[in-house]
Amino acid sequence: MDLLDAKTAYLLALLLIFALPWLAWRLFRTDDVAPLPVVQIVAGILFGPAIAGALLPAAHDAVFQPAVIANLNGIAFWAVIVFLWLAGIELDLKKAWSGRRETAVTAGFALAMPLAMGAATAHLLLQWQPGLIGPKAEEWQFVAGVGMGCAVTALPILMLLMEKIGILRTALGQRVLRYASLDDIAIWVVLALILVDTDRLLHQAGFLVGFAVLAPWVRKGLRALGDTDRWALGLVWLLACALASDAAGLHFMVGAFLAGVIIDRQWFKEEHYDLVRHHVLLLMMPVFFLSTGLRTEWDAGGATVFIVAAVLLAASVSGKLLGVRIAGRLLGWKPGEAHVIGWLLQTKALIEIIFATILLDKGVISADMFTALLLMAVSSTVLTIPMVRKRAAAVVASANGD
């Protein structure tokens, strides 16, 4: 098949990624298992070279030309920067601090157990398939990175799923958000440690010091501005943090997330904030999913990647459920709570993809491991709603004394 004109190919690629997932979501009514963002993630993987590229190589090469991929990557970078900024704003540190003992115990076990089991699994996988490690990684970075990948919880998708099953505004839903928020903080701290470059340690320390010095002044300025100017200054701060963190040797996504963490969500009008988040998910993030899917590979063999993904899924699910069950025993939870909370915290999807993308960009993991982590993230997220829908209502009723 002859190469298409670059502009035609670009528009066709956008048409595919926006039209097909939406049609599949609507026609097959997947909301009870996978909301639209999850379907878009799956579509991105299907459009990648590992599947569409293998089945229809000529058509795939005609549409996804280097120039088209470069343009898509530009949109994808901006989409994920804004998304992570919003995710940082969404993180309510005050709520995470409330109920400190229960939150710390639950979040600690919910993070530590899948991290430990994922790290042990990563070490064993590396003995079996040495090619899973990235070209720039020490073994400890690979083991820690994959272990943390098994422990990730995606706060934005978690909120979406809890809204779907009607527990977001309940006491149980707010508890789960607190646990996930504290784990979110720990995840990014561990990621920063994994990415520390001893040759550029001074630059990275300089970025963190500069961030800490400027953050109070930025907060003061944002509070003093009106809503429109607050958005403008917030975006300038976002880009400055992303640029500075990348220049210091940390990933630009780390800076984007940190830029949002120091901003309070209540400073923005709720309807404006929700509209921006909705439009980012609707208009921009599907391009990131497609861009991510184009990076999936199965160089080590399709069966191997699926085996790795299945083993990681088992480590992630069992570790998370065990950690939450231990916390529930220590805190005296009611029957059924540990099951529901443990499965809700399995939700990975967006943040796992972003986390894995950073590890791939920094050479910590190989393309095969990247693909396995994506498959694991999608599988764990798809499992969440079916595993909690029936029990959630009973647990909420019990918590309310009904």
C-alpha positions as a LaTeX table, in Angstrom:
\begin{tabular}{lrrr}
\hline
Residue & $x$ (\AA) & $y$ (\AA) & $z$ (\AA) \\
\hline
Met1 & 0.00 & 0.00 & 0.00 \\
Asp2 & 1.42 & 3.42 & $-1.00$ \\
Leu3 & 2.11 & 5.97 & 1.69 \\
Leu4 & $-0.69$ & 8.47 & 2.16 \\
Asp5 & $-0.15$ & 12.20 & 2.15 \\
Ala6 & 1.10 & 13.11 & 5.66 \\
Lys7 & $-1.87$ & 15.38 & 6.40 \\
Thr8 & $-4.35$ & 12.73 & 5.22 \\
Ala9 & $-2.62$ & 10.05 & 7.27 \\
Tyr10 & $-2.64$ & 12.29 & 10.36 \\
Leu11 & $-6.36$ & 13.00 & 10.08 \\
Leu12 & $-7.10$ & 9.32 & 9.42 \\
Ala13 & $-5.13$ & 8.31 & 12.52 \\
Leu14 & $-7.14$ & 10.78 & 14.63 \\
Leu15 & $-10.40$ & 9.53 & 13.10 \\
Leu16 & $-9.53$ & 5.94 & 13.99 \\
Ile17 & $-8.60$ & 6.64 & 17.61 \\
Phe18 & $-11.62$ & 8.85 & 18.32 \\
Ala19 & $-14.27$ & 6.93 & 16.36 \\
Leu20 & $-13.58$ & 3.23 & 16.89 \\
Pro21 & $-13.23$ & 3.18 & 20.71 \\
Trp22 & $-16.37$ & 5.31 & 21.09 \\
Leu23 & $-18.32$ & 3.02 & 18.76 \\
Ala24 & $-17.12$ & $-0.08$ & 20.62 \\
Trp25 & $-17.98$ & 1.53 & 23.95 \\
Arg26 & $-21.48$ & 2.42 & 22.78 \\
Leu27 & $-22.34$ & $-0.67$ & 20.73 \\
Phe28 & $-21.05$ & $-3.21$ & 23.25 \\
Arg29 & $-22.10$ & $-1.18$ & 26.33 \\
Thr30 & $-18.83$ & $-1.82$ & 28.12 \\
Asp31 & $-19.42$ & 0.64 & 30.98 \\
Asp32 & $-20.21$ & $-2.17$ & 33.42 \\
Val33 & $-16.69$ & $-3.51$ & 32.89 \\
Ala34 & $-14.63$ & $-0.81$ & 31.20 \\
Pro35 & $-15.46$ & 2.93 & 30.94 \\
Leu36 & $-14.53$ & 4.82 & 27.77 \\
Pro37 & $-10.95$ & 5.72 & 28.85 \\
Val38 & $-10.18$ & 2.02 & 29.39 \\
Val39 & $-11.62$ & 1.15 & 25.95 \\
Gln40 & $-9.44$ & 3.90 & 24.46 \\
Ile41 & $-6.36$ & 2.42 & 26.14 \\
Val42 & $-7.16$ & $-1.00$ & 24.70 \\
Ala43 & $-7.70$ & 0.57 & 21.27 \\
Gly44 & $-4.29$ & 2.24 & 21.49 \\
Ile45 & $-2.67$ & $-1.14$ & 22.10 \\
Leu46 & $-4.63$ & $-2.72$ & 19.22 \\
Phe47 & $-3.48$ & 0.03 & 16.84 \\
Gly48 & 0.16 & $-0.55$ & 17.78 \\
Pro49 & 2.77 & $-2.43$ & 15.77 \\
Ala50 & 2.37 & $-5.58$ & 17.86 \\
Ile51 & $-1.20$ & $-6.19$ & 16.63 \\
Ala52 & $-2.36$ & $-3.90$ & 13.81 \\
Gly53 & 1.21 & $-3.60$ & 12.54 \\
Ala54 & 1.55 & $-7.38$ & 12.42 \\
Leu55 & $-1.87$ & $-8.07$ & 10.87 \\
Leu56 & $-1.91$ & $-5.18$ & 8.37 \\
Pro57 & 1.71 & $-4.05$ & 8.00 \\
Ala58 & 1.26 & $-2.09$ & 4.75 \\
Ala59 & $-1.81$ & $-0.20$ & 5.98 \\
His60 & $-0.20$ & 0.43 & 9.35 \\
Asp61 & 2.94 & 1.89 & 7.76 \\
Ala62 & 0.85 & 4.00 & 5.36 \\
Val63 & $-1.11$ & 5.63 & 8.19 \\
Phe64 & 1.39 & 5.73 & 11.05 \\
Gln65 & 4.27 & 7.38 & 9.23 \\
Pro66 & 7.18 & 8.92 & 11.17 \\
Ala67 & 5.83 & 12.43 & 10.55 \\
Val68 & 2.37 & 11.41 & 11.77 \\
Ile69 & 3.79 & 9.77 & 14.89 \\
Ala70 & 5.86 & 12.90 & 15.62 \\
Asn71 & 2.74 & 15.09 & 15.42 \\
Leu72 & 0.73 & 12.69 & 17.57 \\
Asn73 & 3.52 & 12.60 & 20.14 \\
Gly74 & 3.40 & 16.39 & 20.40 \\
Ile75 & $-0.28$ & 16.31 & 21.32 \\
Ala76 & 0.29 & 13.32 & 23.59 \\
Phe77 & 3.04 & 15.10 & 25.53 \\
Trp78 & 0.84 & 18.12 & 26.13 \\
Ala79 & $-2.16$ & 15.95 & 27.03 \\
Val80 & $-0.31$ & 13.94 & 29.66 \\
Ile81 & 1.38 & 17.04 & 31.12 \\
Val82 & $-2.01$ & 18.72 & 31.66 \\
Phe83 & $-3.59$ & 15.48 & 32.89 \\
Leu84 & $-0.87$ & 14.93 & 35.49 \\
Trp85 & $-1.14$ & 18.55 & 36.59 \\
Leu86 & $-4.87$ & 18.04 & 37.15 \\
Ala87 & $-4.18$ & 14.74 & 38.94 \\
Gly88 & $-1.82$ & 16.61 & 41.26 \\
Ile89 & $-4.46$ & 19.26 & 41.93 \\
Glu90 & $-6.98$ & 16.48 & 42.58 \\
Leu91 & $-4.74$ & 15.09 & 45.31 \\
Asp92 & $-6.14$ & 16.49 & 48.55 \\
Leu93 & $-3.35$ & 16.38 & 51.11 \\
Lys94 & $-5.67$ & 17.59 & 53.86 \\
Lys95 & $-7.98$ & 14.61 & 53.35 \\
Ala96 & $-5.01$ & 12.27 & 53.20 \\
Trp97 & $-3.90$ & 13.70 & 56.57 \\
Ser98 & $-7.33$ & 13.29 & 58.18 \\
Gly99 & $-7.78$ & 9.95 & 59.92 \\
Arg100 & $-3.99$ & 9.67 & 59.87 \\
Arg101 & $-3.59$ & 6.36 & 61.66 \\
Glu102 & $-6.16$ & 4.44 & 59.67 \\
Thr103 & $-5.05$ & 6.06 & 56.41 \\
Ala104 & $-1.36$ & 5.42 & 57.06 \\
Val105 & $-1.89$ & 1.79 & 58.11 \\
Thr106 & $-4.15$ & 0.95 & 55.17 \\
Ala107 & $-2.18$ & 2.87 & 52.55 \\
Gly108 & 1.07 & 1.47 & 53.92 \\
Phe109 & 0.04 & $-2.17$ & 53.67 \\
Ala110 & $-1.82$ & $-1.58$ & 50.38 \\
Leu111 & 1.40 & $-0.22$ & 48.91 \\
Ala112 & 4.05 & $-2.32$ & 50.64 \\
Met113 & 2.65 & $-5.79$ & 49.94 \\
Pro114 & 2.17 & $-5.49$ & 46.15 \\
Leu115 & 5.46 & $-3.58$ & 45.94 \\
Ala116 & 7.30 & $-6.39$ & 47.71 \\
Met117 & 5.59 & $-9.14$ & 45.73 \\
Gly118 & 6.05 & $-7.24$ & 42.47 \\
Ala119 & 9.73 & $-6.62$ & 43.19 \\
Ala120 & 10.31 & $-10.30$ & 44.01 \\
Thr121 & 8.49 & $-11.27$ & 40.82 \\
Ala122 & 10.56 & $-8.79$ & 38.80 \\
His123 & 13.78 & $-10.29$ & 40.17 \\
Leu124 & 12.67 & $-13.81$ & 39.19 \\
Leu125 & 11.51 & $-12.68$ & 35.76 \\
Leu126 & 14.88 & $-11.07$ & 35.14 \\
Gln127 & 16.64 & $-14.37$ & 35.75 \\
Trp128 & 14.35 & $-15.96$ & 33.16 \\
Gln129 & 14.32 & $-13.11$ & 30.60 \\
Pro130 & 17.32 & $-10.76$ & 31.01 \\
Gly131 & 16.06 & $-8.71$ & 28.06 \\
Leu132 & 13.23 & $-7.28$ & 30.16 \\
Ile133 & 15.55 & $-4.74$ & 31.77 \\
Gly134 & 16.13 & $-1.42$ & 30.03 \\
Pro135 & 19.51 & $-0.42$ & 28.56 \\
Lys136 & 20.20 & 2.30 & 31.16 \\
Ala137 & 19.05 & 0.60 & 34.35 \\
Glu138 & 20.75 & $-0.99$ & 37.29 \\
Glu139 & 19.02 & $-4.16$ & 38.46 \\
Trp140 & 17.72 & $-2.48$ & 41.60 \\
Gln141 & 16.07 & 0.25 & 39.52 \\
Phe142 & 14.32 & $-2.34$ & 37.35 \\
Val143 & 13.18 & $-4.38$ & 40.36 \\
Ala144 & 11.95 & $-1.30$ & 42.26 \\
Gly145 & 10.27 & 0.17 & 39.17 \\
Val146 & 8.36 & $-2.99$ & 38.27 \\
Gly147 & 7.51 & $-3.57$ & 41.94 \\
Met148 & 6.04 & $-0.09$ & 42.21 \\
Gly149 & 4.21 & $-0.69$ & 38.93 \\
Cys150 & 2.40 & $-3.54$ & 40.69 \\
Ala151 & 1.43 & $-1.21$ & 43.55 \\
Val152 & 0.12 & 1.75 & 41.54 \\
Thr153 & $-3.47$ & 2.97 & 41.99 \\
Ala154 & $-4.89$ & 5.40 & 39.41 \\
Leu155 & $-6.73$ & 8.08 & 41.40 \\
Pro156 & $-8.62$ & 9.68 & 38.44 \\
Ile157 & $-9.91$ & 6.35 & 37.09 \\
Leu158 & $-10.68$ & 5.17 & 40.63 \\
Met159 & $-12.95$ & 8.19 & 41.09 \\
Leu160 & $-14.66$ & 7.45 & 37.77 \\
Leu161 & $-15.28$ & 3.80 & 38.66 \\
Met162 & $-16.60$ & 4.63 & 42.15 \\
Glu163 & $-18.95$ & 7.16 & 40.58 \\
Lys164 & $-20.20$ & 4.43 & 38.21 \\
Ile165 & $-21.10$ & 2.08 & 41.05 \\
Gly166 & $-22.53$ & 4.87 & 43.22 \\
Ile167 & $-20.14$ & 4.96 & 46.17 \\
Leu168 & $-17.94$ & 7.99 & 45.40 \\
Arg169 & $-19.73$ & 10.36 & 47.80 \\
Thr170 & $-20.24$ & 7.76 & 50.54 \\
Ala171 & $-18.06$ & 7.45 & 53.63 \\
Leu172 & $-16.49$ & 4.30 & 52.16 \\
Gly173 & $-15.69$ & 6.08 & 48.91 \\
Gln174 & $-14.01$ & 8.97 & 50.72 \\
Arg175 & $-11.93$ & 6.53 & 52.78 \\
Val176 & $-10.73$ & 4.81 & 49.61 \\
Leu177 & $-9.77$ & 8.18 & 48.13 \\
Arg178 & $-7.69$ & 8.96 & 51.23 \\
Tyr179 & $-5.82$ & 5.66 & 50.95 \\
Ala180 & $-5.21$ & 6.16 & 47.22 \\
Ser181 & $-4.08$ & 9.76 & 47.75 \\
Leu182 & $-1.41$ & 8.79 & 50.28 \\
Asp183 & $-0.22$ & 5.98 & 48.01 \\
Asp184 & $-0.04$ & 8.44 & 45.11 \\
Ile185 & 2.40 & 10.56 & 47.07 \\
Ala186 & 4.56 & 7.54 & 47.91 \\
Ile187 & 4.54 & 6.33 & 44.29 \\
Trp188 & 5.95 & 9.57 & 42.95 \\
Val189 & 8.53 & 9.78 & 45.73 \\
Val190 & 9.75 & 6.25 & 44.89 \\
Leu191 & 9.76 & 7.10 & 41.19 \\
Ala192 & 11.93 & 10.15 & 41.86 \\
Leu193 & 14.37 & 7.94 & 43.80 \\
Ile194 & 14.47 & 5.40 & 40.96 \\
Leu195 & 15.25 & 8.15 & 38.46 \\
Val196 & 18.01 & 9.73 & 40.52 \\
Asp197 & 21.06 & 10.07 & 38.31 \\
Thr198 & 24.24 & 10.14 & 40.39 \\
Asp199 & 25.98 & 12.07 & 37.61 \\
Arg200 & 23.30 & 14.76 & 37.75 \\
Leu201 & 22.43 & 14.56 & 41.43 \\
Leu202 & 23.33 & 18.22 & 42.00 \\
His203 & 20.98 & 19.31 & 39.20 \\
Gln204 & 18.14 & 17.21 & 40.57 \\
Ala205 & 18.68 & 18.48 & 44.10 \\
Gly206 & 18.74 & 22.00 & 42.69 \\
Phe207 & 15.38 & 21.48 & 41.01 \\
Leu208 & 13.80 & 20.18 & 44.24 \\
Val209 & 15.23 & 23.05 & 46.28 \\
Gly210 & 14.10 & 25.60 & 43.71 \\
Phe211 & 10.65 & 24.03 & 43.62 \\
Ala212 & 10.37 & 24.17 & 47.42 \\
Val213 & 11.43 & 27.84 & 47.47 \\
Leu214 & 9.08 & 28.96 & 44.69 \\
Ala215 & 6.03 & 26.90 & 45.64 \\
Pro216 & 4.83 & 29.14 & 48.55 \\
Trp217 & 5.12 & 32.23 & 46.35 \\
Val218 & 3.19 & 30.57 & 43.55 \\
Arg219 & 0.48 & 29.50 & 46.00 \\
Lys220 & 0.26 & 33.07 & 47.31 \\
Gly221 & 0.00 & 34.46 & 43.78 \\
Leu222 & $-2.66$ & 31.97 & 42.72 \\
Arg223 & $-4.82$ & 32.75 & 45.75 \\
Ala224 & $-4.69$ & 36.48 & 44.95 \\
Leu225 & $-5.82$ & 36.14 & 41.31 \\
Gly226 & $-9.22$ & 35.78 & 39.68 \\
Asp227 & $-10.33$ & 32.52 & 38.13 \\
Thr228 & $-9.17$ & 33.22 & 34.55 \\
Asp229 & $-5.76$ & 34.56 & 35.59 \\
Arg230 & $-5.38$ & 31.68 & 38.04 \\
Trp231 & $-5.67$ & 29.18 & 35.18 \\
Ala232 & $-3.13$ & 31.15 & 33.13 \\
Leu233 & $-0.57$ & 31.36 & 35.94 \\
Gly234 & $-1.17$ & 27.72 & 36.81 \\
Leu235 & $-0.34$ & 26.65 & 33.24 \\
Val236 & 2.81 & 28.81 & 33.21 \\
Trp237 & 3.88 & 27.20 & 36.51 \\
Leu238 & 3.10 & 23.76 & 35.06 \\
Leu239 & 5.29 & 24.28 & 32.00 \\
Ala240 & 8.13 & 25.80 & 34.03 \\
Cys241 & 8.13 & 22.80 & 36.42 \\
Ala242 & 7.96 & 20.27 & 33.57 \\
Leu243 & 10.83 & 21.97 & 31.74 \\
Ala244 & 12.98 & 22.35 & 34.86 \\
Ser245 & 12.49 & 18.77 & 36.04 \\
Asp246 & 13.33 & 17.39 & 32.60 \\
Ala247 & 16.42 & 19.58 & 32.33 \\
Ala248 & 17.54 & 18.37 & 35.78 \\
Gly249 & 17.40 & 14.73 & 34.68 \\
Leu250 & 14.02 & 13.85 & 36.17 \\
His251 & 11.19 & 13.16 & 33.75 \\
Phe252 & 9.01 & 16.11 & 32.69 \\
Met253 & 5.99 & 14.18 & 33.99 \\
Val254 & 7.40 & 14.31 & 37.53 \\
Gly255 & 7.55 & 18.10 & 37.35 \\
Ala256 & 4.03 & 18.26 & 35.90 \\
Phe257 & 2.59 & 16.25 & 38.78 \\
Leu258 & 4.47 & 18.25 & 41.42 \\
Ala259 & 3.23 & 21.49 & 39.84 \\
Gly260 & $-0.34$ & 20.41 & 40.59 \\
Val261 & 0.27 & 19.03 & 44.08 \\
Ile262 & 0.90 & 22.48 & 45.59 \\
Ile263 & $-2.36$ & 23.86 & 44.15 \\
Asp264 & $-5.66$ & 23.50 & 46.02 \\
Arg265 & $-8.59$ & 22.36 & 43.91 \\
Gln266 & $-11.05$ & 24.62 & 45.74 \\
Trp267 & $-9.26$ & 27.67 & 44.32 \\
Phe268 & $-10.92$ & 26.95 & 40.98 \\
Lys269 & $-14.63$ & 27.12 & 40.30 \\
Glu270 & $-15.84$ & 23.54 & 40.50 \\
Glu271 & $-17.76$ & 23.66 & 37.22 \\
His272 & $-14.72$ & 25.11 & 35.40 \\
Tyr273 & $-12.35$ & 22.53 & 36.86 \\
Asp274 & $-14.66$ & 19.60 & 36.03 \\
Leu275 & $-15.11$ & 20.95 & 32.49 \\
Val276 & $-11.35$ & 21.21 & 31.92 \\
Arg277 & $-10.76$ & 17.67 & 33.23 \\
His278 & $-13.62$ & 16.35 & 31.09 \\
His279 & $-12.25$ & 18.01 & 27.95 \\
Val280 & $-8.72$ & 16.79 & 28.58 \\
Leu281 & $-10.02$ & 13.21 & 28.87 \\
Leu282 & $-12.34$ & 13.62 & 25.88 \\
Leu283 & $-10.23$ & 15.66 & 23.44 \\
Met284 & $-6.58$ & 15.03 & 24.30 \\
Met285 & $-5.91$ & 11.84 & 26.27 \\
Pro286 & $-7.12$ & 9.47 & 23.50 \\
Val287 & $-4.16$ & 10.73 & 21.45 \\
Phe288 & $-1.86$ & 9.81 & 24.34 \\
Phe289 & $-3.40$ & 6.32 & 24.44 \\
Leu290 & $-2.76$ & 5.92 & 20.71 \\
Ser291 & 0.77 & 7.25 & 21.06 \\
Thr292 & 1.36 & 4.79 & 23.91 \\
Gly293 & $-0.06$ & 1.89 & 21.91 \\
Leu294 & 2.32 & 2.62 & 19.07 \\
Arg295 & 5.18 & 1.81 & 21.45 \\
Thr296 & 3.98 & $-1.68$ & 22.36 \\
Glu297 & 6.23 & $-4.48$ & 21.14 \\
Trp298 & 6.58 & $-8.23$ & 21.48 \\
Asp299 & 10.17 & $-8.70$ & 20.40 \\
Ala300 & 10.67 & $-11.50$ & 22.93 \\
Gly301 & 7.65 & $-13.35$ & 21.54 \\
Gly302 & 3.96 & $-12.76$ & 22.12 \\
Ala303 & 3.57 & $-15.69$ & 24.51 \\
Thr304 & 6.41 & $-14.46$ & 26.69 \\
Val305 & 4.91 & $-11.00$ & 27.08 \\
Phe306 & 1.51 & $-12.45$ & 27.99 \\
Ile307 & 3.13 & $-14.77$ & 30.55 \\
Val308 & 5.00 & $-11.83$ & 32.09 \\
Ala309 & 1.79 & $-9.76$ & 32.19 \\
Ala310 & $-0.14$ & $-12.62$ & 33.84 \\
Val311 & 2.54 & $-13.17$ & 36.49 \\
Leu312 & 2.66 & $-9.43$ & 37.25 \\
Leu313 & $-1.15$ & $-9.32$ & 37.46 \\
Ala314 & $-1.13$ & $-12.18$ & 39.96 \\
Ala315 & 1.53 & $-10.44$ & 42.08 \\
Ser316 & $-0.32$ & $-7.12$ & 41.94 \\
Val317 & $-3.77$ & $-8.47$ & 42.77 \\
Ser318 & $-2.69$ & $-10.89$ & 45.48 \\
Gly319 & $-0.32$ & $-8.36$ & 47.05 \\
Lys320 & $-2.93$ & $-5.60$ & 47.15 \\
Leu321 & $-5.68$ & $-7.84$ & 48.52 \\
Leu322 & $-3.37$ & $-9.33$ & 51.15 \\
Gly323 & $-2.11$ & $-5.90$ & 52.24 \\
Val324 & $-5.62$ & $-4.47$ & 52.59 \\
Arg325 & $-6.83$ & $-7.60$ & 54.40 \\
Ile326 & $-3.99$ & $-7.25$ & 56.94 \\
Ala327 & $-4.91$ & $-3.60$ & 57.46 \\
Gly328 & $-8.56$ & $-4.54$ & 57.91 \\
Arg329 & $-7.68$ & $-7.09$ & 60.58 \\
Leu330 & $-5.53$ & $-4.59$ & 62.47 \\
Leu331 & $-8.17$ & $-1.86$ & 62.28 \\
Gly332 & $-11.19$ & $-4.06$ & 62.98 \\
Trp333 & $-13.10$ & $-3.45$ & 59.75 \\
Lys334 & $-16.55$ & $-4.90$ & 59.14 \\
Pro335 & $-16.92$ & $-8.05$ & 56.98 \\
Gly336 & $-16.59$ & $-7.38$ & 53.27 \\
Glu337 & $-14.82$ & $-4.03$ & 53.53 \\
Ala338 & $-11.35$ & $-5.41$ & 52.84 \\
His339 & $-12.57$ & $-7.19$ & 49.70 \\
Val340 & $-14.21$ & $-4.06$ & 48.24 \\
Ile341 & $-11.38$ & $-1.69$ & 49.18 \\
Gly342 & $-8.70$ & $-4.10$ & 48.00 \\
Trp343 & $-10.29$ & $-4.46$ & 44.57 \\
Leu344 & $-10.98$ & $-0.74$ & 44.20 \\
Leu345 & $-7.30$ & $-0.02$ & 44.85 \\
Gln346 & $-6.44$ & $-2.41$ & 41.97 \\
Thr347 & $-7.49$ & 0.31 & 39.52 \\
Lys348 & $-4.37$ & 1.24 & 37.54 \\
Ala349 & $-5.06$ & 2.22 & 33.89 \\
Leu350 & $-3.93$ & 5.83 & 33.29 \\
Ile351 & $-1.34$ & 6.29 & 36.04 \\
Glu352 & 0.19 & 2.87 & 35.38 \\
Ile353 & 0.58 & 3.73 & 31.69 \\
Ile354 & 2.19 & 7.06 & 32.56 \\
Phe355 & 4.43 & 5.37 & 35.15 \\
Ala356 & 5.51 & 2.70 & 32.64 \\
Thr357 & 6.08 & 5.33 & 29.95 \\
Ile358 & 8.49 & 7.19 & 32.23 \\
Leu359 & 10.38 & 3.96 & 33.00 \\
Leu360 & 10.60 & 3.18 & 29.28 \\
Asp361 & 11.73 & 6.71 & 28.38 \\
Lys362 & 14.46 & 6.56 & 31.02 \\
Gly363 & 15.67 & 3.13 & 29.87 \\
Val364 & 14.69 & 1.37 & 33.11 \\
Ile365 & 12.50 & $-1.22$ & 31.35 \\
Ser366 & 12.47 & $-2.69$ & 27.84 \\
Ala367 & 9.66 & $-2.36$ & 25.31 \\
Asp368 & 8.55 & $-5.91$ & 26.14 \\
Met369 & 8.21 & $-5.12$ & 29.84 \\
Phe370 & 6.42 & $-1.90$ & 28.94 \\
Thr371 & 3.86 & $-3.91$ & 26.94 \\
Ala372 & 3.46 & $-6.42$ & 29.79 \\
Leu373 & 2.81 & $-3.60$ & 32.30 \\
Leu374 & 0.20 & $-2.10$ & 29.97 \\
Leu375 & $-1.60$ & $-5.43$ & 29.66 \\
Met376 & $-1.45$ & $-5.89$ & 33.42 \\
Ala377 & $-2.85$ & $-2.37$ & 34.00 \\
Val378 & $-5.77$ & $-2.88$ & 31.64 \\
Ser379 & $-6.58$ & $-6.32$ & 33.09 \\
Ser380 & $-6.56$ & $-5.17$ & 36.72 \\
Thr381 & $-8.76$ & $-2.17$ & 35.90 \\
Val382 & $-11.27$ & $-4.23$ & 33.91 \\
Leu383 & $-11.56$ & $-6.69$ & 36.81 \\
Thr384 & $-12.41$ & $-3.99$ & 39.36 \\
Ile385 & $-16.09$ & $-3.25$ & 38.70 \\
Pro386 & $-17.24$ & $-6.89$ & 38.35 \\
Met387 & $-15.44$ & $-7.80$ & 41.56 \\
Val388 & $-16.91$ & $-4.99$ & 43.69 \\
Arg389 & $-20.32$ & $-4.11$ & 42.20 \\
Lys390 & $-22.35$ & $-6.71$ & 44.12 \\
Arg391 & $-20.58$ & $-6.33$ & 47.44 \\
Ala392 & $-20.17$ & $-2.54$ & 47.46 \\
Ala393 & $-23.84$ & $-1.77$ & 48.15 \\
Ala394 & $-23.93$ & $-4.19$ & 51.10 \\
Val395 & $-20.73$ & $-2.77$ & 52.57 \\
Val396 & $-22.00$ & 0.83 & 52.23 \\
Ala397 & $-25.32$ & $-0.11$ & 53.84 \\
Ser398 & $-23.50$ & $-1.83$ & 56.71 \\
Ala399 & $-21.26$ & 1.20 & 57.22 \\
Asn400 & $-24.35$ & 3.42 & 57.37 \\
Gly401 & $-25.98$ & 1.11 & 59.89 \\
Asp402 & $-28.81$ & 0.03 & 57.51 \\
\hline
\end{tabular}
